[in-house]
Amino acid sequence: MWKQKKTKELWLALVTLLISVLGTVKSLGINLPNPLDMLSAILGPYPRAVYSLLQ
């Protein structure tokens, strides 16, 4: 699909694969982390640094 420039079909296949993997993991009872928690852990120090610079 990539070489044939079928981007819509590629995105649809990737989203479908992601949904099916998440459904399988959830049905197995594995706890998935919240994506916003990971994002706040990664970006946590930067807003505090900017805020301290602006005071």
PyMOL Python script that loads the backbone (N, CA, C, O; Angstrom):
from pymol import cmd

cmd.read_pdbstr("""\
ATOM      1  N   MET A   1       0.815  -1.187   0.000  1.00  0.00           N
ATOM      2  CA  MET A   1       0.000   0.000   0.000  1.00  0.00           C
ATOM      3  C   MET A   1       0.864   1.258   0.000  1.00  0.00           C
ATOM      4  O   MET A   1       0.515   2.258  -0.629  1.00  0.00           O
ATOM      5  N   TRP A   2       1.995   1.205   0.709  1.00  0.00           N
ATOM      6  CA  TRP A   2       2.849   2.379   0.809  1.00  0.00           C
ATOM      7  C   TRP A   2       3.425   2.772  -0.550  1.00  0.00           C
ATOM      8  O   TRP A   2       3.458   3.950  -0.904  1.00  0.00           O
ATOM      9  N   LYS A   3       3.875   1.775  -1.301  1.00  0.00           N
ATOM     10  CA  LYS A   3       4.474   2.059  -2.604  1.00  0.00           C
ATOM     11  C   LYS A   3       3.435   2.480  -3.634  1.00  0.00           C
ATOM     12  O   LYS A   3       3.761   3.173  -4.597  1.00  0.00           O
ATOM     13  N   GLN A   4       2.195   2.068  -3.439  1.00  0.00           N
ATOM     14  CA  GLN A   4       1.127   2.415  -4.371  1.00  0.00           C
ATOM     15  C   GLN A   4       0.448   3.733  -4.008  1.00  0.00           C
ATOM     16  O   GLN A   4      -0.515   4.137  -4.660  1.00  0.00           O
ATOM     17  N   LYS A   5       0.948   4.406  -2.966  1.00  0.00           N
ATOM     18  CA  LYS A   5       0.434   5.713  -2.524  1.00  0.00           C
ATOM     19  C   LYS A   5      -1.043   5.660  -2.119  1.00  0.00           C
ATOM     20  O   LYS A   5      -1.801   6.594  -2.380  1.00  0.00           O
ATOM     21  N   LYS A   6      -1.436   4.571  -1.487  1.00  0.00           N
ATOM     22  CA  LYS A   6      -2.807   4.449  -0.993  1.00  0.00           C
ATOM     23  C   LYS A   6      -2.817   4.802   0.488  1.00  0.00           C
ATOM     24  O   LYS A   6      -2.888   3.928   1.352  1.00  0.00           O
ATOM     25  N   THR A   7      -2.745   6.097   0.761  1.00  0.00           N
ATOM     26  CA  THR A   7      -2.610   6.540   2.146  1.00  0.00           C
ATOM     27  C   THR A   7      -3.908   6.368   2.932  1.00  0.00           C
ATOM     28  O   THR A   7      -3.863   6.040   4.118  1.00  0.00           O
ATOM     29  N   LYS A   8      -5.055   6.579   2.306  1.00  0.00           N
ATOM     30  CA  LYS A   8      -6.314   6.425   3.031  1.00  0.00           C
ATOM     31  C   LYS A   8      -6.494   4.989   3.502  1.00  0.00           C
ATOM     32  O   LYS A   8      -6.886   4.747   4.643  1.00  0.00           O
ATOM     33  N   GLU A   9      -6.210   4.054   2.631  1.00  0.00           N
ATOM     34  CA  GLU A   9      -6.347   2.651   2.988  1.00  0.00           C
ATOM     35  C   GLU A   9      -5.332   2.249   4.047  1.00  0.00           C
ATOM     36  O   GLU A   9      -5.631   1.437   4.922  1.00  0.00           O
ATOM     37  N   LEU A  10      -4.133   2.816   3.969  1.00  0.00           N
ATOM     38  CA  LEU A  10      -3.097   2.527   4.950  1.00  0.00           C
ATOM     39  C   LEU A  10      -3.495   3.035   6.328  1.00  0.00           C
ATOM     40  O   LEU A  10      -3.332   2.324   7.320  1.00  0.00           O
ATOM     41  N   TRP A  11      -4.014   4.256   6.400  1.00  0.00           N
ATOM     42  CA  TRP A  11      -4.458   4.798   7.683  1.00  0.00           C
ATOM     43  C   TRP A  11      -5.618   3.989   8.248  1.00  0.00           C
ATOM     44  O   TRP A  11      -5.672   3.723   9.448  1.00  0.00           O
ATOM     45  N   LEU A  12      -6.536   3.605   7.387  1.00  0.00           N
ATOM     46  CA  LEU A  12      -7.671   2.806   7.836  1.00  0.00           C
ATOM     47  C   LEU A  12      -7.203   1.455   8.387  1.00  0.00           C
ATOM     48  O   LEU A  12      -7.714   0.993   9.408  1.00  0.00           O
ATOM     49  N   ALA A  13      -6.253   0.833   7.730  1.00  0.00           N
ATOM     50  CA  ALA A  13      -5.719  -0.446   8.193  1.00  0.00           C
ATOM     51  C   ALA A  13      -4.988  -0.280   9.520  1.00  0.00           C
ATOM     52  O   ALA A  13      -5.115  -1.125  10.406  1.00  0.00           O
ATOM     53  N   LEU A  14      -4.224   0.802   9.667  1.00  0.00           N
ATOM     54  CA  LEU A  14      -3.497   1.034  10.918  1.00  0.00           C
ATOM     55  C   LEU A  14      -4.439   1.320  12.085  1.00  0.00           C
ATOM     56  O   LEU A  14      -4.219   0.835  13.195  1.00  0.00           O
ATOM     57  N   VAL A  15      -5.477   2.098  11.840  1.00  0.00           N
ATOM     58  CA  VAL A  15      -6.444   2.392  12.901  1.00  0.00           C
ATOM     59  C   VAL A  15      -7.195   1.135  13.290  1.00  0.00           C
ATOM     60  O   VAL A  15      -7.423   0.890  14.475  1.00  0.00           O
ATOM     61  N   THR A  16      -7.580   0.340  12.312  1.00  0.00           N
ATOM     62  CA  THR A  16      -8.267  -0.917  12.598  1.00  0.00           C
ATOM     63  C   THR A  16      -7.373  -1.863  13.390  1.00  0.00           C
ATOM     64  O   THR A  16      -7.833  -2.519  14.325  1.00  0.00           O
ATOM     65  N   LEU A  17      -6.114  -1.935  13.023  1.00  0.00           N
ATOM     66  CA  LEU A  17      -5.167  -2.771  13.753  1.00  0.00           C
ATOM     67  C   LEU A  17      -4.996  -2.281  15.185  1.00  0.00           C
ATOM     68  O   LEU A  17      -4.961  -3.090  16.112  1.00  0.00           O
ATOM     69  N   LEU A  18      -4.889  -0.980  15.379  1.00  0.00           N
ATOM     70  CA  LEU A  18      -4.739  -0.416  16.712  1.00  0.00           C
ATOM     71  C   LEU A  18      -5.954  -0.713  17.580  1.00  0.00           C
ATOM     72  O   LEU A  18      -5.807  -1.084  18.744  1.00  0.00           O
ATOM     73  N   ILE A  19      -7.141  -0.554  17.028  1.00  0.00           N
ATOM     74  CA  ILE A  19      -8.362  -0.834  17.784  1.00  0.00           C
ATOM     75  C   ILE A  19      -8.449  -2.301  18.154  1.00  0.00           C
ATOM     76  O   ILE A  19      -8.842  -2.637  19.271  1.00  0.00           O
ATOM     77  N   SER A  20      -8.089  -3.174  17.236  1.00  0.00           N
ATOM     78  CA  SER A  20      -8.158  -4.601  17.535  1.00  0.00           C
ATOM     79  C   SER A  20      -7.113  -5.008  18.577  1.00  0.00           C
ATOM     80  O   SER A  20      -7.393  -5.857  19.424  1.00  0.00           O
ATOM     81  N   VAL A  21      -5.921  -4.421  18.530  1.00  0.00           N
ATOM     82  CA  VAL A  21      -4.893  -4.729  19.526  1.00  0.00           C
ATOM     83  C   VAL A  21      -5.327  -4.221  20.897  1.00  0.00           C
ATOM     84  O   VAL A  21      -5.169  -4.927  21.894  1.00  0.00           O
ATOM     85  N   LEU A  22      -5.866  -3.017  20.960  1.00  0.00           N
ATOM     86  CA  LEU A  22      -6.330  -2.483  22.235  1.00  0.00           C
ATOM     87  C   LEU A  22      -7.486  -3.301  22.792  1.00  0.00           C
ATOM     88  O   LEU A  22      -7.556  -3.523  24.001  1.00  0.00           O
ATOM     89  N   GLY A  23      -8.386  -3.748  21.936  1.00  0.00           N
ATOM     90  CA  GLY A  23      -9.482  -4.592  22.381  1.00  0.00           C
ATOM     91  C   GLY A  23      -8.999  -5.928  22.911  1.00  0.00           C
ATOM     92  O   GLY A  23      -9.513  -6.430  23.910  1.00  0.00           O
ATOM     93  N   THR A  24      -8.015  -6.500  22.246  1.00  0.00           N
ATOM     94  CA  THR A  24      -7.454  -7.777  22.700  1.00  0.00           C
ATOM     95  C   THR A  24      -6.758  -7.624  24.049  1.00  0.00           C
ATOM     96  O   THR A  24      -6.933  -8.450  24.944  1.00  0.00           O
ATOM     97  N   VAL A  25      -5.971  -6.565  24.188  1.00  0.00           N
ATOM     98  CA  VAL A  25      -5.264  -6.328  25.447  1.00  0.00           C
ATOM     99  C   VAL A  25      -6.256  -6.082  26.578  1.00  0.00           C
ATOM    100  O   VAL A  25      -6.076  -6.575  27.692  1.00  0.00           O
ATOM    101  N   LYS A  26      -7.292  -5.325  26.285  1.00  0.00           N
ATOM    102  CA  LYS A  26      -8.304  -5.031  27.305  1.00  0.00           C
ATOM    103  C   LYS A  26      -9.076  -6.287  27.688  1.00  0.00           C
ATOM    104  O   LYS A  26      -9.422  -6.461  28.856  1.00  0.00           O
ATOM    105  N   SER A  27      -9.353  -7.161  26.730  1.00  0.00           N
ATOM    106  CA  SER A  27     -10.093  -8.379  27.033  1.00  0.00           C
ATOM    107  C   SER A  27      -9.254  -9.378  27.825  1.00  0.00           C
ATOM    108  O   SER A  27      -9.798 -10.234  28.522  1.00  0.00           O
ATOM    109  N   LEU A  28      -7.934  -9.271  27.719  1.00  0.00           N
ATOM    110  CA  LEU A  28      -7.055 -10.127  28.510  1.00  0.00           C
ATOM    111  C   LEU A  28      -6.897  -9.626  29.942  1.00  0.00           C
ATOM    112  O   LEU A  28      -6.281 -10.294  30.772  1.00  0.00           O
ATOM    113  N   GLY A  29      -7.446  -8.466  30.227  1.00  0.00           N
ATOM    114  CA  GLY A  29      -7.410  -7.927  31.580  1.00  0.00           C
ATOM    115  C   GLY A  29      -6.143  -7.183  31.921  1.00  0.00           C
ATOM    116  O   GLY A  29      -5.859  -6.959  33.098  1.00  0.00           O
ATOM    117  N   ILE A  30      -5.379  -6.796  30.934  1.00  0.00           N
ATOM    118  CA  ILE A  30      -4.145  -6.045  31.170  1.00  0.00           C
ATOM    119  C   ILE A  30      -4.504  -4.566  31.299  1.00  0.00           C
ATOM    120  O   ILE A  30      -5.186  -4.009  30.440  1.00  0.00           O
ATOM    121  N   ASN A  31      -4.046  -3.946  32.363  1.00  0.00           N
ATOM    122  CA  ASN A  31      -4.328  -2.525  32.574  1.00  0.00           C
ATOM    123  C   ASN A  31      -3.440  -1.680  31.671  1.00  0.00           C
ATOM    124  O   ASN A  31      -2.219  -1.832  31.655  1.00  0.00           O
ATOM    125  N   LEU A  32      -4.072  -0.797  30.927  1.00  0.00           N
ATOM    126  CA  LEU A  32      -3.339   0.108  30.057  1.00  0.00           C
ATOM    127  C   LEU A  32      -3.159   1.447  30.761  1.00  0.00           C
ATOM    128  O   LEU A  32      -4.088   1.925  31.411  1.00  0.00           O
ATOM    129  N   PRO A  33      -1.989   2.061  30.648  1.00  0.00           N
ATOM    130  CA  PRO A  33      -1.797   3.368  31.280  1.00  0.00           C
ATOM    131  C   PRO A  33      -2.567   4.447  30.525  1.00  0.00           C
ATOM    132  O   PRO A  33      -2.818   4.331  29.325  1.00  0.00           O
ATOM    133  N   ASN A  34      -2.926   5.470  31.236  1.00  0.00           N
ATOM    134  CA  ASN A  34      -3.618   6.601  30.650  1.00  0.00           C
ATOM    135  C   ASN A  34      -2.610   7.424  29.841  1.00  0.00           C
ATOM    136  O   ASN A  34      -1.573   7.809  30.382  1.00  0.00           O
ATOM    137  N   PRO A  35      -2.880   7.701  28.576  1.00  0.00           N
ATOM    138  CA  PRO A  35      -1.915   8.469  27.763  1.00  0.00           C
ATOM    139  C   PRO A  35      -1.661   9.869  28.304  1.00  0.00           C
ATOM    140  O   PRO A  35      -0.560  10.396  28.143  1.00  0.00           O
ATOM    141  N   LEU A  36      -2.648  10.479  28.939  1.00  0.00           N
ATOM    142  CA  LEU A  36      -2.445  11.817  29.478  1.00  0.00           C
ATOM    143  C   LEU A  36      -1.492  11.796  30.672  1.00  0.00           C
ATOM    144  O   LEU A  36      -0.780  12.774  30.901  1.00  0.00           O
ATOM    145  N   ASP A  37      -1.465  10.707  31.435  1.00  0.00           N
ATOM    146  CA  ASP A  37      -0.507  10.590  32.530  1.00  0.00           C
ATOM    147  C   ASP A  37       0.916  10.532  31.996  1.00  0.00           C
ATOM    148  O   ASP A  37       1.820  11.156  32.551  1.00  0.00           O
ATOM    149  N   MET A  38       1.114   9.781  30.915  1.00  0.00           N
ATOM    150  CA  MET A  38       2.446   9.711  30.313  1.00  0.00           C
ATOM    151  C   MET A  38       2.863  11.060  29.748  1.00  0.00           C
ATOM    152  O   MET A  38       4.020  11.461  29.879  1.00  0.00           O
ATOM    153  N   LEU A  39       1.926  11.758  29.122  1.00  0.00           N
ATOM    154  CA  LEU A  39       2.221  13.064  28.551  1.00  0.00           C
ATOM    155  C   LEU A  39       2.581  14.067  29.640  1.00  0.00           C
ATOM    156  O   LEU A  39       3.513  14.855  29.474  1.00  0.00           O
ATOM    157  N   SER A  40       1.858  14.045  30.740  1.00  0.00           N
ATOM    158  CA  SER A  40       2.175  14.977  31.826  1.00  0.00           C
ATOM    159  C   SER A  40       3.496  14.624  32.492  1.00  0.00           C
ATOM    160  O   SER A  40       4.190  15.516  32.980  1.00  0.00           O
ATOM    161  N   ALA A  41       3.860  13.354  32.526  1.00  0.00           N
ATOM    162  CA  ALA A  41       5.152  12.965  33.094  1.00  0.00           C
ATOM    163  C   ALA A  41       6.304  13.433  32.209  1.00  0.00           C
ATOM    164  O   ALA A  41       7.358  13.829  32.709  1.00  0.00           O
ATOM    165  N   ILE A  42       6.099  13.386  30.898  1.00  0.00           N
ATOM    166  CA  ILE A  42       7.148  13.807  29.964  1.00  0.00           C
ATOM    167  C   ILE A  42       7.271  15.326  29.935  1.00  0.00           C
ATOM    168  O   ILE A  42       8.377  15.866  29.974  1.00  0.00           O
ATOM    169  N   LEU A  43       6.128  16.013  29.868  1.00  0.00           N
ATOM    170  CA  LEU A  43       6.141  17.462  29.737  1.00  0.00           C
ATOM    171  C   LEU A  43       6.049  18.192  31.065  1.00  0.00           C
ATOM    172  O   LEU A  43       6.004  19.422  31.080  1.00  0.00           O
ATOM    173  N   GLY A  44       6.020  17.486  32.163  1.00  0.00           N
ATOM    174  CA  GLY A  44       5.821  18.085  33.475  1.00  0.00           C
ATOM    175  C   GLY A  44       6.809  19.170  33.854  1.00  0.00           C
ATOM    176  O   GLY A  44       6.384  20.232  34.309  1.00  0.00           O
ATOM    177  N   PRO A  45       8.088  18.960  33.691  1.00  0.00           N
ATOM    178  CA  PRO A  45       9.044  19.984  34.139  1.00  0.00           C
ATOM    179  C   PRO A  45       9.038  21.264  33.296  1.00  0.00           C
ATOM    180  O   PRO A  45       9.387  22.328  33.807  1.00  0.00           O
ATOM    181  N   TYR A  46       8.657  21.188  32.041  1.00  0.00           N
ATOM    182  CA  TYR A  46       8.761  22.345  31.153  1.00  0.00           C
ATOM    183  C   TYR A  46       7.808  23.483  31.510  1.00  0.00           C
ATOM    184  O   TYR A  46       8.255  24.629  31.566  1.00  0.00           O
ATOM    185  N   PRO A  47       6.525  23.237  31.755  1.00  0.00           N
ATOM    186  CA  PRO A  47       5.667  24.362  32.151  1.00  0.00           C
ATOM    187  C   PRO A  47       6.083  25.001  33.480  1.00  0.00           C
ATOM    188  O   PRO A  47       5.963  26.213  33.659  1.00  0.00           O
ATOM    189  N   ARG A  48       6.570  24.180  34.401  1.00  0.00           N
ATOM    190  CA  ARG A  48       7.026  24.741  35.675  1.00  0.00           C
ATOM    191  C   ARG A  48       8.254  25.622  35.460  1.00  0.00           C
ATOM    192  O   ARG A  48       8.390  26.658  36.111  1.00  0.00           O
ATOM    193  N   ALA A  49       9.148  25.223  34.556  1.00  0.00           N
ATOM    194  CA  ALA A  49      10.348  26.023  34.279  1.00  0.00           C
ATOM    195  C   ALA A  49       9.956  27.342  33.607  1.00  0.00           C
ATOM    196  O   ALA A  49      10.484  28.397  33.959  1.00  0.00           O
ATOM    197  N   VAL A  50       9.050  27.288  32.660  1.00  0.00           N
ATOM    198  CA  VAL A  50       8.611  28.509  31.985  1.00  0.00           C
ATOM    199  C   VAL A  50       7.889  29.426  32.973  1.00  0.00           C
ATOM    200  O   VAL A  50       8.089  30.641  32.962  1.00  0.00           O
ATOM    201  N   TYR A  51       7.060  28.844  33.818  1.00  0.00           N
ATOM    202  CA  TYR A  51       6.340  29.629  34.804  1.00  0.00           C
ATOM    203  C   TYR A  51       7.304  30.296  35.778  1.00  0.00           C
ATOM    204  O   TYR A  51       7.097  31.447  36.162  1.00  0.00           O
ATOM    205  N   SER A  52       8.349  29.589  36.177  1.00  0.00           N
ATOM    206  CA  SER A  52       9.309  30.188  37.118  1.00  0.00           C
ATOM    207  C   SER A  52      10.112  31.299  36.439  1.00  0.00           C
ATOM    208  O   SER A  52      10.524  32.250  37.102  1.00  0.00           O
ATOM    209  N   LEU A  53      10.336  31.194  35.141  1.00  0.00           N
ATOM    210  CA  LEU A  53      11.048  32.245  34.427  1.00  0.00           C
ATOM    211  C   LEU A  53      10.194  33.504  34.283  1.00  0.00           C
ATOM    212  O   LEU A  53      10.719  34.617  34.262  1.00  0.00           O
ATOM    213  N   LEU A  54       8.882  33.323  34.186  1.00  0.00           N
ATOM    214  CA  LEU A  54       7.998  34.465  33.963  1.00  0.00           C
ATOM    215  C   LEU A  54       7.650  35.200  35.255  1.00  0.00           C
ATOM    216  O   LEU A  54       7.081  36.291  35.201  1.00  0.00           O
ATOM    217  N   GLN A  55       7.971  34.642  36.388  1.00  0.00           N
ATOM    218  CA  GLN A  55       7.652  35.332  37.649  1.00  0.00           C
ATOM    219  C   GLN A  55       8.672  36.373  37.982  1.00  0.00           C
ATOM    220  O   GLN A  55       8.557  37.044  39.007  1.00  0.00           O
TER     221      GLN A  55
END
""", "prot")
cmd.dss("prot")
cmd.show_as("cartoon", "prot")
cmd.util.cbc("prot")
cmd.orient("prot")
